Each structure stands twice: as C-alpha cells, then as structure tokens.
Amino acid sequence: MCHVAISAKAKAIGVERKRPALDKNWATMNHYCDCLRFYNRALAARSRSNRDYLLDESLGGCNYVLDHTSADFAFRPELHYRNGQAYEMKGDHAKAETEYLQVLNSNPAGVPEVYQSLGDIYERRKQKAKALEFYTEGLRHSPESKALKRRYLELGGKEPFPEPHVKAATPKARPPGEAAAPAGPPEAAAPTAPPEPPATAPREVAKPAAPVAQPPRQVIGSPTNPWCRFCPEAVPPQDPGTSKPQAVPKAAP
C-alpha cells in the first residue's frame, strides 16, 4: 500500500518516481507513508493527547524525508504541505503558515490545495483581502474546485471566475541544419499545373495462336480403323499355337 500511495501522489503532482538506485532521494519515502498513516489516525483520535501524539509521529515521518533529501527533490512541496496540515490540526497556525509558504516557494503549482489552506488561515485572522488573493490564485490552478468558488464569492469575488493558468506549449525541436521558418505571413504559392502522367510503352496485343491441325476423325468400323473390336473381319488371322498373326499370302499377279 505504501508503494501505491507514493505512485498515486507522484502522478497527481506531476512528479516522476524513480528507483532509489537512480535517485537516492526516493530511498526514504517509506517515512512519507508513516507521515500519512499517523495523520489519518489522528483524524479519528478521540482524545486530545492521543491526537497530538499521532500528529507528532506524522511530523516525524515527513521531516525525516525532508532531512535526508536534496533541496531540489520534487516531492518536497508535498511533504511541507502534509506538515502544514498536521500543525494546523494541532492549532499552531503560525507553523502551518510557514510550511504552506514553503510549498509555494518550492513549486507554486505543485500542490493546488495549499491556496485554500492559506486562505483559510488569513480569513480566520480577519485578513479578508489577503485571503481573497489566495482563493483567486487557487482558482487559477484548480478552476473546478467548488470549495474555492464558494470562498471566493463569500469574500466579495465577482463572476466570471478567474481565468485558469494555461501551460505554455513546448516548441518542437528542429533537426540540426534546418532553417527557421520566416516570421512574416507566408506568401501564397503560385498555382502549379498538375503533373503529367508518366509515358508508358504501347501494350502489345497478343496475337491468336495458329490453329493446330487435328488428325482426321476416325470412324469406327471403317477401313481406316481396322483394329476396332467392332470390326473383327479386318483383324488378320492368328496362329492358335503362338497367338501371332499369320502371314497372309499375297495374291498371284
């Protein structure tokens, strides 16, 4: 479940999770799971002492990761945000504000929920103008948030709601040696005639084959077919002893 929680949060905040062998910062992320687990238990705690104990354990988990990762670790804004929630539940709003501002200093768009948390802190302090600034900026990052829309309108914000931030499209890299396109409007290209079809050699027409001469049709029983079994008179007599045809004596001239 720890790996699932880390992967889901990394995907939500747009962070690429890497193996510890490739990035040592990810080797201590099991303590981030402790941070989440103890905070969730504190939400259901029935006594103040038990809740404070669980919140301290939650802070210890996230702080351990913060103490053992580099300053450019992309997951640090999420860790500061979790610490801010723990301090806010303990009632220490000053420390919660410090942690939330650390989120904005690291990555203003990394954890959009931090704008609502900061706005709530300033609204409790009766600093409505400053709270409205955070609600407005939060709507630019999370334009579908119903909670931010409600707070924005309650503090005097007017519709239409603030325009959301649009991510700039990354230009495609040109191959080396390719010239850049001209800045001016493209000129209309002159119409060109359609290409002519390639010339093909005339197709030779196959000449009909000459008819093959067929032998004359033999009629059964005629003298031209003397060996037919239907014409026994045309068969020369055979020698009964040798089964060979006997020589027929020639007629005298």
Beta strands, then each sheet from edge to edge (+ up, - down):
end
